[in-house]
């Protein structure tokens, strides 16, 4: 669970670097930092889900996880468009994205794999 949290915590400053610099080389460096460390999140999504959710509910959990990701991605694009229509600078949008990375890293850090999924599975049982 710490691998995605560490990756997101390091990716957030990379995003801040590439959005708030006027130097092309620093912008490329920030993009590389963001790209490299954001990859700590994607491959570890299913193993984290397996640690938290009971085996009977993993397929449903992964489906819900993918659904939430797609809904939030579409909502993020919409909000970015609204902010652009309001003439908000694009770097503000990316700064908010960096803040969301930090919040997600903190959520990963505080996930309790010892029994949270089992309690959730028991609560969902009918």
Backbone bond lengths (Angstrom), bond angles and torsions (degrees), N, CA, C in turn:
res aa  C-N    CA-C-N  psi(-1)  N-CA   C-N-CA  omega(-1)  CA-C   N-CA-C  phi
1 X - - - 1.444 - - 1.521 111.55 -
2 X 1.311 115.36 -22.57 1.453 118.07 -178.25 1.526 112.33 -79.09
3 X 1.319 118.32 -24.00 1.467 120.64 -178.72 1.528 111.06 -62.11
4 X 1.341 120.39 -50.69 1.466 118.44 177.13 1.524 112.49 -63.89
5 X 1.330 117.42 -36.45 1.464 120.06 179.71 1.518 110.87 -63.38
6 X 1.328 117.23 -44.83 1.462 120.95 178.87 1.521 110.22 -64.40
7 X 1.333 116.93 -43.83 1.460 120.40 179.29 1.521 112.37 -59.65
8 X 1.324 116.77 -44.72 1.465 119.78 -179.75 1.526 111.64 -68.40
9 X 1.326 116.93 -36.00 1.471 119.27 178.39 1.523 112.20 -66.15
10 X 1.331 117.30 -32.34 1.462 120.01 178.33 1.527 110.50 -84.45
11 X 1.328 117.98 -30.03 1.469 121.15 179.62 1.525 111.73 -68.64
12 X 1.321 117.67 -33.67 1.469 121.06 -177.66 1.527 112.44 -60.54
13 X 1.341 120.55 -46.64 1.460 118.70 176.16 1.530 113.04 -64.23
14 X 1.340 116.75 -31.60 1.460 119.45 175.40 1.519 111.11 -60.89
15 X 1.336 115.67 -40.95 1.460 120.17 177.43 1.527 110.72 -65.11
16 X 1.309 116.66 -40.54 1.468 120.44 178.53 1.526 111.26 -64.80
17 X 1.338 116.42 -37.45 1.462 119.87 179.46 1.523 110.76 -63.84
18 X 1.345 117.17 -48.84 1.467 117.59 -174.83 1.521 113.66 -73.60
19 X 1.302 118.53 -19.13 1.466 118.45 179.10 1.517 113.36 -92.47
20 X 1.310 117.55 -21.92 1.461 119.65 -173.49 1.518 113.98 -114.13
21 X 1.313 117.59 21.26 1.458 120.09 178.37 1.523 110.14 -118.11
22 X 1.305 114.83 152.58 1.455 120.52 175.13 1.517 111.58 -104.36
23 X 1.326 116.56 0.04 1.464 122.25 -178.17 1.527 108.42 -96.92
24 X 1.321 116.22 122.47 1.459 121.63 -175.50 1.526 112.03 -58.86
25 X 1.324 117.27 -43.12 1.463 120.96 -178.54 1.530 111.04 -63.10
26 X 1.321 117.46 -40.61 1.469 120.11 176.87 1.520 111.66 -67.18
27 X 1.321 116.92 -35.72 1.465 119.82 177.78 1.530 110.39 -63.53
28 X 1.330 116.87 -43.08 1.467 120.58 177.99 1.528 110.16 -65.18
29 X 1.329 116.90 -41.26 1.460 120.49 177.57 1.531 110.68 -61.76
30 X 1.325 117.29 -43.39 1.461 120.66 177.53 1.518 112.04 -61.94
31 X 1.334 116.93 -41.48 1.471 120.15 176.99 1.523 111.47 -63.46
32 X 1.323 116.52 -40.48 1.461 119.42 178.83 1.531 111.42 -65.18
33 X 1.334 116.46 -42.01 1.468 120.01 177.40 1.525 110.11 -61.86
34 X 1.329 116.45 -46.64 1.464 120.01 179.64 1.526 110.86 -60.95
35 X 1.326 117.20 -48.09 1.464 120.77 -177.07 1.523 110.83 -62.47
36 X 1.325 116.69 -47.10 1.454 119.78 -176.51 1.526 111.74 -62.96
37 X 1.301 117.35 -47.41 1.461 119.60 -173.54 1.527 113.13 -84.21
38 X 1.331 117.92 -19.99 1.466 117.75 173.58 1.524 110.51 -71.45
39 X 1.321 117.13 -19.46 1.460 120.73 177.69 1.522 111.98 -72.61
40 X 1.328 118.28 -11.57 1.459 120.81 174.60 1.529 110.50 -67.93
41 X 1.328 115.99 -23.20 1.460 120.35 -176.28 1.530 111.83 -80.85
42 X 1.326 117.22 -53.16 1.466 121.47 -170.50 1.527 115.01 -56.59
43 X 1.317 119.89 -52.99 1.475 118.42 -177.70 1.524 113.64 -68.23
44 X 1.311 117.60 -16.79 1.464 120.32 -175.90 1.519 113.56 -98.02
45 X 1.314 118.16 4.05 1.460 120.33 -178.74 1.524 111.62 -65.03
46 X 1.307 117.82 -49.35 1.463 120.56 -178.42 1.532 111.94 -67.65
47 X 1.342 120.33 -43.30 1.468 117.69 176.77 1.537 113.34 -60.96
48 X 1.335 117.21 -36.28 1.467 119.33 177.29 1.526 109.59 -65.60
49 X 1.331 116.57 -42.56 1.461 120.19 177.68 1.531 110.77 -60.13
50 X 1.333 116.71 -39.81 1.468 120.21 178.93 1.520 112.19 -65.92
51 X 1.322 117.72 -28.86 1.458 121.01 177.96 1.526 112.20 -74.74
52 X 1.330 116.47 -29.46 1.455 120.51 -171.57 1.525 112.64 -98.53
53 X 1.320 117.97 -34.67 1.467 121.87 -171.83 1.526 110.12 -106.51
54 X 1.312 116.15 141.59 1.458 122.89 176.70 1.526 110.05 -59.96
55 X 1.324 117.23 149.18 1.469 122.26 -175.14 1.527 112.56 -56.89
56 X 1.313 118.15 -32.37 1.466 120.98 -178.68 1.521 112.57 -67.57
57 X 1.321 117.39 -23.31 1.467 121.31 -173.81 1.525 113.29 -111.09
58 X 1.334 117.88 9.16 1.462 120.08 -175.90 1.522 112.57 -66.30
59 X 1.312 118.88 -43.53 1.463 120.46 -179.40 1.523 110.57 -63.45
60 X 1.316 116.72 -42.99 1.462 120.65 177.34 1.520 110.31 -64.46
61 X 1.324 116.76 -42.54 1.458 121.00 179.10 1.517 111.90 -61.80
62 X 1.322 116.94 -42.31 1.463 120.00 179.53 1.527 111.00 -67.54
63 X 1.331 115.95 -38.32 1.465 118.98 176.16 1.519 111.58 -63.53
64 X 1.324 116.97 -43.35 1.469 120.55 177.24 1.525 111.35 -65.10
65 X 1.323 116.10 -37.20 1.463 120.42 177.64 1.528 110.89 -63.19
66 X 1.322 117.01 -45.46 1.471 120.67 177.92 1.524 111.05 -64.93
67 X 1.332 117.13 -39.75 1.461 119.93 178.41 1.525 110.89 -62.43
68 X 1.316 116.40 -46.01 1.464 120.20 179.68 1.530 110.84 -62.89
69 X 1.327 117.10 -38.24 1.468 120.50 179.30 1.528 111.09 -64.29
70 X 1.316 116.99 -42.76 1.463 119.68 -178.49 1.529 111.50 -71.09
71 X 1.323 117.22 -38.95 1.465 119.87 177.39 1.521 110.37 -64.53
72 X 1.334 117.01 -44.78 1.466 119.28 -179.62 1.519 111.22 -67.63
73 X 1.330 118.49 -33.68 1.463 120.51 177.14 1.530 110.40 -65.22
74 X 1.309 116.89 -45.29 1.464 119.85 177.70 1.518 111.97 -64.29
75 X 1.324 116.63 -40.57 1.456 120.90 178.13 1.525 110.52 -65.03
76 X 1.336 116.77 -38.89 1.457 120.91 177.44 1.516 112.59 -62.94
77 X 1.323 116.53 -40.23 1.464 120.31 177.42 1.524 109.94 -64.98
78 X 1.315 116.72 -41.92 1.469 120.56 178.79 1.529 110.85 -62.13
79 X 1.328 116.43 -47.91 1.467 120.75 -179.54 1.529 110.50 -62.90
80 X 1.328 117.28 -39.19 1.470 119.89 176.62 1.521 110.94 -61.78
81 X 1.326 117.45 -39.28 1.462 121.04 176.69 1.518 112.28 -65.01
82 X 1.325 115.93 -41.41 1.466 119.88 177.13 1.526 110.15 -62.43
83 X 1.331 116.16 -43.57 1.461 119.34 179.28 1.527 111.25 -64.47
84 X 1.320 117.02 -35.41 1.470 119.93 177.12 1.526 110.39 -67.16
85 X 1.338 117.07 -41.37 1.461 120.56 177.50 1.527 111.24 -62.39
86 X 1.326 116.31 -30.83 1.462 120.92 177.52 1.531 111.92 -83.39
87 X 1.318 116.05 4.36 1.468 123.87 179.14 1.536 112.83 63.21
88 X 1.326 115.33 35.92 1.464 120.87 173.97 1.528 106.88 -80.28
89 X 1.333 117.01 135.01 1.463 120.42 179.72 1.519 110.85 -59.21
90 X 1.328 115.19 144.64 1.456 120.42 -177.97 1.528 111.85 -64.51
91 X 1.322 117.28 -30.90 1.466 118.16 179.89 1.529 111.39 -65.31
92 X 1.317 118.28 -25.81 1.464 120.95 176.53 1.532 109.61 -67.21
93 X 1.325 116.64 -39.06 1.465 120.86 178.22 1.530 109.86 -61.50
94 X 1.335 116.72 -45.28 1.461 120.05 179.90 1.530 111.53 -70.32
95 X 1.317 117.36 -33.10 1.467 119.90 175.24 1.527 110.74 -63.14
96 X 1.328 116.62 -39.48 1.474 120.04 175.25 1.529 110.47 -64.85
97 X 1.332 116.65 -37.61 1.461 120.31 175.99 1.517 112.13 -61.92
98 X 1.330 116.67 -39.18 1.469 120.15 176.90 1.524 110.42 -65.15
99 X 1.320 117.11 -39.10 1.466 120.34 177.40 1.527 110.64 -63.88
100 X 1.321 117.50 -39.43 1.462 121.07 177.63 1.531 110.52 -64.43
101 X 1.334 117.44 -36.87 1.471 120.57 175.99 1.519 111.00 -59.98
102 X 1.322 117.10 -42.36 1.466 120.99 179.56 1.534 110.33 -65.96
103 X 1.326 117.13 -42.27 1.463 120.63 178.70 1.532 110.31 -62.37
104 X 1.323 116.88 -43.51 1.471 120.15 178.76 1.526 111.16 -64.22
105 X 1.326 117.24 -37.95 1.465 120.13 177.03 1.519 110.62 -62.41
106 X 1.316 117.18 -40.71 1.466 120.13 178.13 1.522 111.46 -65.92
107 X 1.322 117.11 -37.74 1.468 120.05 176.36 1.525 110.31 -61.90
108 X 1.339 116.61 -45.15 1.465 119.74 176.73 1.523 111.21 -59.46
109 X 1.307 116.44 -40.71 1.461 120.13 -177.59 1.527 111.67 -63.24
110 X 1.316 116.94 -35.86 1.461 120.26 -174.79 1.528 113.91 -94.37
111 X 1.331 118.58 4.67 1.469 120.54 175.74 1.524 108.40 -68.16
112 X 1.322 115.80 133.58 1.464 121.40 179.96 1.519 108.40 -105.41
113 X 1.337 118.03 102.25 1.464 119.32 -177.10 1.518 114.16 -75.76
114 X 1.319 118.66 -9.42 1.458 120.24 -173.08 1.514 113.64 -67.94
115 X 1.311 119.00 -30.91 1.448 117.66 -177.40 1.505 114.28 -160.37
116 X 1.304 118.07 2.97 1.463 120.01 -176.34 1.524 111.34 -63.57
117 X 1.320 116.77 -44.86 1.464 120.13 -179.04 1.509 112.43 -67.98
118 X 1.311 116.28 -36.48 1.443 118.93 178.98 1.530 110.90 -67.55
119 X 1.335 116.11 -38.87 1.466 119.11 177.04 1.524 110.18 -66.78
120 X 1.333 116.74 -38.74 1.469 120.01 178.66 1.523 109.95 -65.28
121 X 1.332 116.28 -43.12 1.464 119.84 178.94 1.515 111.45 -62.44
122 X 1.310 117.30 -40.55 1.473 121.05 178.77 1.534 110.62 -66.53
123 X 1.311 116.44 -35.59 1.475 119.86 179.71 1.527 110.63 -70.66
124 X 1.318 117.83 -31.82 1.472 120.47 -179.14 1.514 113.38 -81.21
125 X 1.340 116.78 -17.55 1.453 120.74 -178.87 1.519 110.12 -63.58
126 X 1.319 115.11 134.75 1.459 119.23 179.88 1.510 109.99 -103.43
